[in-house]
Structures are given as C-alpha cells and as structure tokens.
Amino acid sequence: MKPRISVVTLGVAHLERSLVFYRDGLKLPTQGIVGREFAHGAVAFFDLSSGVKLAIWAQDDLAHDSGLAKAPASSTSFSIGHNVSHRREVDEVMEQARLAGAAIVKPAEETFYGGYAGYFTDPDGHLWEVVWNPANVPPQD
C-alpha cells in the first residue's frame, strides 16, 4: 500500500443538507450530487488540496455498499484536521463553520504544543479540528 489517502467518505443522514453545509457554508468546491441514476449511488465529491477528495454519501447507502450494518456515528471515533497557515485563520474558519450550522464543541484556544486550535462538528456529528501548528504549517494553495 502506498502512503496516501485519496478520498475520505463521510456517511451522512441527509445528503442535500450536508451538500449545503460543505458547499455553501464551508465553500468547498464541488460539482454537486452525482450518481442519482444508480440505486445507492448518489454522492457528492469536494476537491481538497493535493488531489484529495472529501465525499459525502448517505449513511444508508454506505452501509449497503460495504455490507455492514448501519451504526450510530460517534464524534470521538476520529477527527478530520484542517491545518491553517496563520493563527487568525483558526478563528475565521471556526466562525465560518458556525455560520454554516456547525456546532462548536471546543472554542479555539492555545494548545499544549504552542499552537492554537478548536473543534466543531458538522450536521451529522463528524468532528473537525481547525488548527494552527507552527511546526506543521501547510503549503500555500
């Protein structure tokens, strides 16, 4: 296996609601929902940095495709990290997420490693961390 992740797929309760949150609220680029012509195929892909995609797919369809039983989502099973280049961007992204309908679960604050970070959950409870880490500043897009 190569050391890369190309797509992160989130199972969501309401595909349209999540599309609005990520496209209109967080301003992630997408062509919208595709695959409606297929049973269990409706999905939306968002273009992220370095060719990575974020996908949202109805949790029922993800369970059907994988063959696993649908299970409740857990906000503490994993988090998605969004590193920013400047400390002030943490507050800007957190406010953007709040205005989009995210729940702020931990307002941004100084971290033990000398950074600054906060957490929010999307409408389905997926946990996002917005972080400025001076030792891990992302390249400029």
C-alpha positions in Angstrom: 0.0 0.0 0.0 1.2 3.5 -0.9 1.3 6.1 1.9 -1.6 8.2 0.7 -5.3 8.8 1.2 -7.2 9.9 -1.9 -10.8 10.0 -0.7 -12.3 10.4 2.7 -16.0 9.5 2.7 -18.4 10.6 5.4 -21.7 8.8 5.8 -24.4 11.4 6.3 -28.1 11.3 7.3 -29.3 13.9 4.7 -27.2 14.2 1.6 -28.8 17.5 0.5 -28.3 19.1 3.9 -24.7 18.1 4.0 -24.1 19.3 0.5 -25.4 22.8 1.5 -23.2 22.7 4.7 -20.0 21.8 2.8 -20.6 23.7 -0.5 -22.4 26.8 0.6 -21.3 27.1 4.2 -17.6 26.0 4.1 -17.2 26.9 0.4 -15.6 23.6 -0.6 -15.7 23.2 -4.4 -18.0 20.5 -5.8 -20.0 19.6 -8.9 -22.8 18.7 -6.5 -24.6 15.4 -6.2 -23.8 12.8 -8.9 -24.8 9.2 -9.4 -28.5 9.7 -8.7 -29.3 7.4 -11.6 -27.9 4.4 -9.7 -29.6 2.8 -6.7 -27.5 3.7 -3.7 -25.2 5.8 -5.9 -25.9 9.4 -5.1 -22.7 11.1 -3.7 -21.0 14.5 -3.7 -17.3 14.9 -4.0 -15.4 18.0 -2.9 -12.0 19.0 -4.2 -9.4 19.4 -1.5 -5.6 20.2 -1.6 -3.1 17.8 -3.3 -5.8 16.0 -5.2 -7.6 14.6 -2.1 -11.4 14.3 -2.3 -13.9 14.6 0.5 -17.1 12.6 -0.3 -20.5 12.6 1.4 -22.7 9.6 0.9 -25.9 8.7 2.6 -25.1 6.5 5.5 -27.7 4.0 4.4 -26.0 3.7 1.0 -22.6 3.4 2.6 -23.9 0.6 4.8 -25.5 -1.1 1.8 -22.3 -0.9 -0.3 -20.0 -2.1 2.4 -22.3 -4.8 3.6 -22.0 -3.6 7.2 -25.0 -2.9 9.5 -25.7 0.8 9.9 -24.4 2.0 13.2 -24.7 5.3 15.1 -22.0 7.8 14.3 -19.5 8.7 17.1 -17.9 12.1 17.2 -14.9 10.6 19.1 -14.1 7.8 16.7 -11.9 10.0 14.6 -11.4 13.7 13.7 -10.6 15.5 10.5 -7.9 18.0 10.8 -7.8 21.3 8.9 -4.4 22.9 9.3 -4.2 26.6 8.5 -1.2 28.8 7.8 -1.9 31.6 10.2 -3.3 31.7 13.8 -6.1 34.1 12.9 -7.4 31.7 10.3 -8.4 29.3 13.1 -11.0 31.8 14.4 -12.1 32.7 10.8 -12.7 29.1 9.8 -14.4 28.3 13.2 -16.8 31.3 12.6 -17.4 30.2 9.0 -18.3 26.7 10.2 -20.6 28.1 13.0 -22.5 30.3 10.5 -22.8 27.3 8.2 -24.6 25.4 11.0 -21.7 23.6 12.7 -21.8 23.0 16.5 -18.7 24.5 18.1 -17.7 21.8 20.6 -14.5 23.4 21.8 -13.7 27.1 21.0 -10.3 27.8 19.7 -7.6 28.1 22.4 -3.9 27.8 22.9 -2.6 24.3 22.7 0.0 22.5 24.9 2.4 22.3 21.9 2.4 26.0 21.2 -0.3 26.1 18.6 -3.9 27.3 18.5 -6.9 25.0 17.8 -10.7 24.4 18.1 -13.2 21.8 17.3 -16.6 21.7 15.6 -19.0 19.1 14.4 -20.8 19.1 11.1 -24.6 18.5 11.0 -24.0 14.7 11.3 -21.6 14.9 14.2 -18.4 14.4 12.3 -15.6 16.0 14.3 -13.3 18.6 12.7 -10.3 20.2 14.2 -9.2 23.6 12.9 -5.6 24.0 13.9 -2.6 26.3 13.5 0.6 24.4 14.4 3.7 26.5 13.9 5.7 23.2 13.4 3.3 22.0 10.7 2.2 24.9 8.6 0.6 23.7 5.3 2.0 24.9 2.0 0.2 27.9 0.4 -2.5 26.9 -2.0 
